[in-house]
Amino acid sequence: RGGDVVVLDARSVKEYAAGHVDGALSAPWQSFANMAGKPGNASWGTLLPADKLGAAIGALGIGRSTRVLVYASS
């Protein structure tokens, strides 16, 4: 992480703890999604409402001019 660039590791906390890109922040994709209910439900896994999504992104130090690099595993 440096300057106006934030690197996010979208893998699980366990995977992040096992090793990650130097300076990356742990940001599992689930922290930006509606996880209520079960997989397959209509709204499960969809993005949070704009106000909640903005708060989650802002808490990571990301603003309008921040460049963001996100990585995960396949």
MMTF fields as JSON, N, C-alpha, C and O atoms, coordinates in Angstrom:
{
  "mmtfVersion": "1.0.0",
  "mmtfProducer": "UNKNOWN",
  "numBonds": 295,
  "numAtoms": 296,
  "numGroups": 74,
  "numChains": 1,
  "numModels": 1,
  "chainsPerModel": [1],
  "groupsPerChain": [74],
  "chainIdList": ["A"],
  "bondAtomList": [4, 2, 8, 6, 12, 10, 16, 14, 20, 18, 24, 22, 28, 26, 32, 30, 36, 34, 40, 38, 44, 42, 48, 46, 52, 50, 56, 54, 60, 58, 64, 62, 68, 66, 72, 70, 76, 74, 80, 78, 84, 82, 88, 86, 92, 90, 96, 94, 100, 98, 104, 102, 108, 106, 112, 110, 116, 114, 120, 118, 124, 122, 128, 126, 132, 130, 136, 134, 140, 138, 144, 142, 148, 146, 152, 150, 156, 154, 160, 158, 164, 162, 168, 166, 172, 170, 176, 174, 180, 178, 184, 182, 188, 186, 192, 190, 196, 194, 200, 198, 204, 202, 208, 206, 212, 210, 216, 214, 220, 218, 224, 222, 228, 226, 232, 230, 236, 234, 240, 238, 244, 242, 248, 246, 252, 250, 256, 254, 260, 258, 264, 262, 268, 266, 272, 270, 276, 274, 280, 278, 284, 282, 288, 286, 292, 290],
  "bondOrderList": [1, 1, 1, 1, 1, 1, 1, 1, 1, 1, 1, 1, 1, 1, 1, 1, 1, 1, 1, 1, 1, 1, 1, 1, 1, 1, 1, 1, 1, 1, 1, 1, 1, 1, 1, 1, 1, 1, 1, 1, 1, 1, 1, 1, 1, 1, 1, 1, 1, 1, 1, 1, 1, 1, 1, 1, 1, 1, 1, 1, 1, 1, 1, 1, 1, 1, 1, 1, 1, 1, 1, 1, 1],
  "groupList": [{"groupName": "ARG", "atomNameList": ["N", "CA", "C", "O"], "elementList": ["N", "C", "C", "O"], "formalChargeList": [0, 0, 0, 0], "bondAtomList": [1, 0, 2, 1, 3, 2], "bondOrderList": [1, 1, 2], "singleLetterCode": "R", "chemCompType": "L-PEPTIDE LINKING"}, {"groupName": "GLY", "atomNameList": ["N", "CA", "C", "O"], "elementList": ["N", "C", "C", "O"], "formalChargeList": [0, 0, 0, 0], "bondAtomList": [1, 0, 2, 1, 3, 2], "bondOrderList": [1, 1, 2], "singleLetterCode": "G", "chemCompType": "PEPTIDE LINKING"}, {"groupName": "ASP", "atomNameList": ["N", "CA", "C", "O"], "elementList": ["N", "C", "C", "O"], "formalChargeList": [0, 0, 0, 0], "bondAtomList": [1, 0, 2, 1, 3, 2], "bondOrderList": [1, 1, 2], "singleLetterCode": "D", "chemCompType": "L-PEPTIDE LINKING"}, {"groupName": "VAL", "atomNameList": ["N", "CA", "C", "O"], "elementList": ["N", "C", "C", "O"], "formalChargeList": [0, 0, 0, 0], "bondAtomList": [1, 0, 2, 1, 3, 2], "bondOrderList": [1, 1, 2], "singleLetterCode": "V", "chemCompType": "L-PEPTIDE LINKING"}, {"groupName": "LEU", "atomNameList": ["N", "CA", "C", "O"], "elementList": ["N", "C", "C", "O"], "formalChargeList": [0, 0, 0, 0], "bondAtomList": [1, 0, 2, 1, 3, 2], "bondOrderList": [1, 1, 2], "singleLetterCode": "L", "chemCompType": "L-PEPTIDE LINKING"}, {"groupName": "ALA", "atomNameList": ["N", "CA", "C", "O"], "elementList": ["N", "C", "C", "O"], "formalChargeList": [0, 0, 0, 0], "bondAtomList": [1, 0, 2, 1, 3, 2], "bondOrderList": [1, 1, 2], "singleLetterCode": "A", "chemCompType": "L-PEPTIDE LINKING"}, {"groupName": "SER", "atomNameList": ["N", "CA", "C", "O"], "elementList": ["N", "C", "C", "O"], "formalChargeList": [0, 0, 0, 0], "bondAtomList": [1, 0, 2, 1, 3, 2], "bondOrderList": [1, 1, 2], "singleLetterCode": "S", "chemCompType": "L-PEPTIDE LINKING"}, {"groupName": "LYS", "atomNameList": ["N", "CA", "C", "O"], "elementList": ["N", "C", "C", "O"], "formalChargeList": [0, 0, 0, 0], "bondAtomList": [1, 0, 2, 1, 3, 2], "bondOrderList": [1, 1, 2], "singleLetterCode": "K", "chemCompType": "L-PEPTIDE LINKING"}, {"groupName": "GLU", "atomNameList": ["N", "CA", "C", "O"], "elementList": ["N", "C", "C", "O"], "formalChargeList": [0, 0, 0, 0], "bondAtomList": [1, 0, 2, 1, 3, 2], "bondOrderList": [1, 1, 2], "singleLetterCode": "E", "chemCompType": "L-PEPTIDE LINKING"}, {"groupName": "TYR", "atomNameList": ["N", "CA", "C", "O"], "elementList": ["N", "C", "C", "O"], "formalChargeList": [0, 0, 0, 0], "bondAtomList": [1, 0, 2, 1, 3, 2], "bondOrderList": [1, 1, 2], "singleLetterCode": "Y", "chemCompType": "L-PEPTIDE LINKING"}, {"groupName": "HIS", "atomNameList": ["N", "CA", "C", "O"], "elementList": ["N", "C", "C", "O"], "formalChargeList": [0, 0, 0, 0], "bondAtomList": [1, 0, 2, 1, 3, 2], "bondOrderList": [1, 1, 2], "singleLetterCode": "H", "chemCompType": "L-PEPTIDE LINKING"}, {"groupName": "PRO", "atomNameList": ["N", "CA", "C", "O"], "elementList": ["N", "C", "C", "O"], "formalChargeList": [0, 0, 0, 0], "bondAtomList": [1, 0, 2, 1, 3, 2], "bondOrderList": [1, 1, 2], "singleLetterCode": "P", "chemCompType": "L-PEPTIDE LINKING"}, {"groupName": "TRP", "atomNameList": ["N", "CA", "C", "O"], "elementList": ["N", "C", "C", "O"], "formalChargeList": [0, 0, 0, 0], "bondAtomList": [1, 0, 2, 1, 3, 2], "bondOrderList": [1, 1, 2], "singleLetterCode": "W", "chemCompType": "L-PEPTIDE LINKING"}, {"groupName": "GLN", "atomNameList": ["N", "CA", "C", "O"], "elementList": ["N", "C", "C", "O"], "formalChargeList": [0, 0, 0, 0], "bondAtomList": [1, 0, 2, 1, 3, 2], "bondOrderList": [1, 1, 2], "singleLetterCode": "Q", "chemCompType": "L-PEPTIDE LINKING"}, {"groupName": "PHE", "atomNameList": ["N", "CA", "C", "O"], "elementList": ["N", "C", "C", "O"], "formalChargeList": [0, 0, 0, 0], "bondAtomList": [1, 0, 2, 1, 3, 2], "bondOrderList": [1, 1, 2], "singleLetterCode": "F", "chemCompType": "L-PEPTIDE LINKING"}, {"groupName": "ASN", "atomNameList": ["N", "CA", "C", "O"], "elementList": ["N", "C", "C", "O"], "formalChargeList": [0, 0, 0, 0], "bondAtomList": [1, 0, 2, 1, 3, 2], "bondOrderList": [1, 1, 2], "singleLetterCode": "N", "chemCompType": "L-PEPTIDE LINKING"}, {"groupName": "MET", "atomNameList": ["N", "CA", "C", "O"], "elementList": ["N", "C", "C", "O"], "formalChargeList": [0, 0, 0, 0], "bondAtomList": [1, 0, 2, 1, 3, 2], "bondOrderList": [1, 1, 2], "singleLetterCode": "M", "chemCompType": "L-PEPTIDE LINKING"}, {"groupName": "THR", "atomNameList": ["N", "CA", "C", "O"], "elementList": ["N", "C", "C", "O"], "formalChargeList": [0, 0, 0, 0], "bondAtomList": [1, 0, 2, 1, 3, 2], "bondOrderList": [1, 1, 2], "singleLetterCode": "T", "chemCompType": "L-PEPTIDE LINKING"}, {"groupName": "ILE", "atomNameList": ["N", "CA", "C", "O"], "elementList": ["N", "C", "C", "O"], "formalChargeList": [0, 0, 0, 0], "bondAtomList": [1, 0, 2, 1, 3, 2], "bondOrderList": [1, 1, 2], "singleLetterCode": "I", "chemCompType": "L-PEPTIDE LINKING"}],
  "groupTypeList": [0, 1, 1, 2, 3, 3, 3, 4, 2, 5, 0, 6, 3, 7, 8, 9, 5, 5, 1, 10, 3, 2, 1, 5, 4, 6, 5, 11, 12, 13, 6, 14, 5, 15, 16, 5, 1, 7, 11, 1, 15, 5, 6, 12, 1, 17, 4, 4, 11, 5, 2, 7, 4, 1, 5, 5, 18, 1, 5, 4, 1, 18, 1, 0, 6, 17, 0, 3, 4, 3, 9, 5, 6, 6],
  "groupIdList": [1, 2, 3, 4, 5, 6, 7, 8, 9, 10, 11, 12, 13, 14, 15, 16, 17, 18, 19, 20, 21, 22, 23, 24, 25, 26, 27, 28, 29, 30, 31, 32, 33, 34, 35, 36, 37, 38, 39, 40, 41, 42, 43, 44, 45, 46, 47, 48, 49, 50, 51, 52, 53, 54, 55, 56, 57, 58, 59, 60, 61, 62, 63, 64, 65, 66, 67, 68, 69, 70, 71, 72, 73, 74],
  "secStructList": [7, 5, 6, 6, 3, 3, 3, 3, 3, 7, 1, 7, 2, 2, 2, 2, 2, 2, 7, 7, 7, 6, 6, 7, 3, 3, 7, 7, 4, 4, 4, 4, 5, 7, 7, 7, 1, 7, 6, 6, 1, 6, 6, 6, 6, 7, 5, 7, 7, 2, 2, 2, 2, 2, 2, 2, 2, 2, 6, 6, 6, 7, 7, 6, 6, 7, 3, 3, 3, 3, 3, 7, 7, 7],
  "xCoordList": [0.86, 0.0, 0.898, 1.814, 0.655, 1.462, 0.791, 0.206, 0.871, 0.305, -1.179, -1.936, -1.592, -3.014, -3.398, -4.361, -2.653, -2.936, -3.196, -2.433, -4.278, -4.593, -4.699, -5.38, -4.025, -4.07, -4.967, -4.744, -5.994, -6.939, -6.81, -6.768, -6.749, -6.751, -8.178, -8.629, -8.893, -10.307, -10.513, -11.643, -9.437, -9.559, -10.041, -10.243, -10.22, -10.666, -9.59, -8.418, -10.009, -9.08, -8.019, -6.85, -8.42, -7.484, -6.411, -5.23, -6.818, -5.853, -4.929, -3.728, -5.486, -4.692, -3.633, -2.467, -4.046, -3.127, -2.009, -0.907, -2.282, -1.278, -0.22, 0.849, -0.511, 0.438, -0.29, -1.325, 0.262, -0.375, 0.671, 1.815, 0.261, 1.126, 1.488, 0.622, 2.762, 3.225, 2.438, 2.356, 1.866, 1.115, -0.361, -1.11, -0.791, -2.199, -3.062, -2.627, -4.292, -5.273, -6.199, -6.556, -6.584, -7.543, -8.927, -9.404, -9.57, -10.9, -11.694, -11.951, -12.091, -12.853, -14.082, -14.742, -14.375, -15.491, -16.799, -17.673, -16.936, -18.17, -18.422, -19.565, -17.365, -17.542, -18.203, -18.542, -18.389, -19.038, -20.361, -20.953, -20.82, -22.0, -23.034, -22.719, -24.259, -25.358, -25.204, -25.39, -24.868, -24.641, -25.787, -25.667, -26.901, -28.06, -28.719, -28.788, -29.191, -29.834, -28.822, -27.769, -29.163, -28.33, -27.949, -28.661, -26.808, -26.464, -27.638, -28.28, -27.904, -29.027, -30.243, -31.087, -30.352, -31.439, -31.25, -30.123, -32.344, -32.324, -31.31, -30.626, -31.188, -30.293, -28.957, -28.11, -28.762, -27.522, -26.345, -26.384, -25.298, -24.066, -24.103, -23.132, -25.214, -25.286, -24.62, -24.481, -24.213, -23.56, -24.45, -25.674, -23.803, -24.511, -25.145, -24.722, -26.161, -26.715, -25.596, -24.612, -25.749, -24.698, -24.137, -22.922, -24.983, -24.487, -23.607, -22.572, -24.016, -23.229, -21.959, -20.903, -22.058, -20.887, -19.874, -18.677, -20.353, -19.466, -18.762, -17.576, -19.476, -18.874, -17.803, -16.738, -18.077, -17.111, -15.851, -14.736, -16.037, -14.892, -14.12, -12.89, -14.824, -14.175, -13.377, -12.335, -13.855, -13.146, -11.774, -10.905, -11.586, -10.294, -9.364, -8.261, -9.808, -8.98, -9.093, -8.222, -10.166, -10.367, -11.312, -12.405, -10.87, -11.675, -11.815, -11.387, -12.405, -12.674, -11.423, -11.476, -10.304, -9.088, -8.133, -7.039, -8.538, -7.681, -7.698, -8.757, -6.516, -6.422, -6.431, -5.771, -7.183, -7.374, -6.975, -7.381, -6.186, -5.833, -6.393, -6.101, -7.194, -7.819, -7.329, -7.268, -6.977, -6.628, -7.32, -7.698, -7.481, -8.107, -7.526, -6.64, -8.01, -7.575, -8.687, -9.84, -8.32, -9.343, -9.788, -10.644],
  "yCoordList": [-1.171, 0.0, 1.224, 1.321, 2.132, 3.334, 4.431, 4.179, 5.66, 6.802, 6.659, 6.409, 6.821, 6.753, 5.404, 5.31, 4.359, 3.004, 2.102, 2.109, 1.329, 0.36, -1.01, -1.166, -1.995, -3.37, -4.171, -4.209, -4.814, -5.602, -7.077, -7.454, -7.894, -9.351, -9.806, -9.779, -10.225, -10.596, -12.055, -12.545, -12.743, -14.137, -14.192, -13.157, -15.391, -15.563, -15.072, -14.949, -14.797, -14.372, -15.447, -15.131, -16.707, -17.821, -17.822, -18.006, -17.618, -17.57, -16.361, -16.46, -15.233, -14.024, -14.286, -13.927, -14.909, -15.189, -16.133, -16.063, -17.02, -17.98, -17.323, -17.894, -16.139, -15.418, -14.504, -14.863, -13.319, -12.336, -11.384, -11.35, -10.618, -9.61, -8.598, -8.152, -8.239, -7.297, -5.992, -5.382, -5.574, -4.331, -4.455, -3.488, -5.632, -5.824, -5.832, -6.259, -5.352, -5.393, -6.576, -6.898, -7.219, -8.311, -7.718, -6.93, -8.1, -7.581, -8.667, -8.557, -9.729, -10.799, -10.231, -9.326, -10.763, -10.239, -10.228, -9.403, -11.138, -11.228, -9.959, -9.671, -9.202, -7.976, -6.866, -5.82, -7.08, -6.098, -6.626, -6.021, -7.75, -8.416, -8.727, -8.792, -8.915, -9.347, -10.848, -11.64, -11.228, -12.64, -13.238, -14.348, -12.499, -13.006, -14.114, -14.035, -15.122, -16.238, -17.281, -17.445, -17.978, -19.086, -18.869, -18.186, -19.457, -19.386, -19.872, -20.871, -19.159, -19.508, -18.64, -18.51, -18.027, -17.083, -15.879, -15.538, -15.24, -14.154, -13.058, -12.601, -12.618, -11.501, -11.921, -11.069, -13.206, -13.664, -13.373, -13.688, -12.774, -12.524, -11.288, -11.002, -10.546, -9.319, -8.173, -8.225, -7.147, -6.005, -5.373, -5.348, -4.864, -4.134, -2.872, -2.408, -2.317, -1.031, 0.017, -0.097, 1.022, 2.022, 2.634, 2.792, 2.982, 3.617, 2.674, 3.084, 1.41, 0.429, 0.044, -0.138, -0.078, -0.394, 0.743, 0.502, 1.975, 3.134, 3.18, 3.503, 2.861, 2.848, 1.761, 1.994, 0.585, -0.524, -0.182, -0.467, 0.428, 0.807, 1.949, 1.929, 2.928, 4.054, 3.634, 4.221, 2.618, 2.128, 1.555, 1.438, 1.203, 0.674, 1.785, 1.515, 3.028, 4.15, 4.456, 5.106, 3.986, 4.183, 5.362, 5.412, 6.301, 7.462, 7.576, 6.691, 8.653, 8.852, 8.808, 8.342, 9.283, 9.334, 8.175, 8.135, 7.235, 6.098, 5.067, 4.677, 4.642, 3.534, 2.251, 2.157, 1.266, 0.018, -1.164, -1.26, -2.051, -3.306, -4.41, -4.46, -5.291, -6.383, -7.696, -7.87, -8.627, -9.964, -11.017, -10.762, -12.189, -13.331, -14.601, -14.536, -15.728, -17.0, -17.502, -17.085, -18.395, -18.931, -20.298, -20.902],
  "zCoordList": [0.0, 0.0, 0.0, 0.817, -0.882, -0.913, -1.699, -2.752, -1.194, -1.892, -2.108, -1.17, -3.352, -3.667, -4.254, -5.015, -3.906, -4.377, -3.17, -2.204, -3.237, -2.196, -2.86, -3.873, -2.285, -2.783, -1.845, -0.635, -2.425, -1.638, -1.977, -3.148, -0.96, -1.092, -0.816, 0.329, -1.864, -1.738, -1.341, -1.338, -1.009, -0.573, 0.868, 1.503, 1.375, 2.761, 3.733, 3.376, 4.952, 5.993, 6.217, 6.442, 6.156, 6.342, 5.253, 5.545, 4.0, 2.902, 3.039, 2.787, 3.435, 3.653, 4.728, 4.56, 5.823, 6.927, 6.518, 7.062, 5.561, 5.101, 4.216, 3.999, 3.709, 2.875, 1.913, 1.351, 1.732, 0.869, 0.296, 0.749, -0.701, -1.293, -0.21, 0.542, -0.133, 0.875, 0.783, -0.283, 1.895, 1.959, 1.629, 1.775, 1.186, 0.835, 2.093, 3.162, 1.94, 3.02, 2.811, 1.678, 3.889, 3.795, 3.585, 4.402, 2.487, 2.155, 1.441, 0.242, 2.172, 1.526, 0.813, 1.323, -0.354, -1.155, -0.377, -0.641, 0.577, 1.349, 2.173, 2.527, 2.478, 3.261, 2.455, 3.008, 1.161, 0.285, -0.263, -1.157, 0.271, -0.281, 0.794, 1.982, 0.357, 1.214, 1.435, 0.511, 2.641, 2.933, 3.754, 4.273, 3.873, 4.599, 3.793, 2.567, 4.459, 3.781, 3.353, 3.969, 2.293, 1.813, 0.355, -0.38, -0.071, -1.49, -2.332, -2.008, -3.403, -4.261, -4.03, -4.917, -2.821, -2.572, -3.486, -3.845, -3.859, -4.845, -4.539, -5.455, -3.292, -3.002, -2.382, -2.115, -2.155, -1.528, -2.436, -3.625, -1.887, -2.62, -3.503, -4.204, -3.482, -4.272, -3.514, -2.292, -4.243, -3.609, -2.548, -2.668, -1.51, -0.464, -1.061, -2.119, -0.385, -0.823, -0.858, -0.127, -1.698, -1.936, -0.657, -0.543, 0.304, 1.531, 2.344, 2.87, 2.447, 3.203, 2.444, 3.051, 1.143, 0.32, 0.417, 0.574, 0.325, 0.442, 1.781, 1.849, 2.845, 4.183, 4.286, 4.857, 3.742, 3.798, 3.001, 3.438, 1.836, 0.996, 1.653, 1.679, 2.176, 2.84, 4.056, 4.347, 4.777, 5.965, 5.613, 6.476, 4.349, 3.894, 3.416, 2.94, 3.542, 3.125, 1.639, 1.062, 1.026, -0.402, -0.613, -0.049, -1.431, -1.773, -3.282, -4.022, -3.726, -5.163, -6.025, -7.163, -5.508, -6.333, -6.073, -6.635, -5.227, -4.902, -6.029, -6.52, -6.421, -7.371, -6.553, -5.518, -7.028, -6.28, -7.15, -8.309, -6.589, -7.236, -6.349, -5.154, -6.931, -6.183, -6.75, -7.967, -5.866, -6.326, -5.479, -4.335, -6.045, -5.37, -5.976, -6.828, -5.551, -6.137, -7.043, -6.933, -7.928, -8.837, -8.405, -9.052]
}
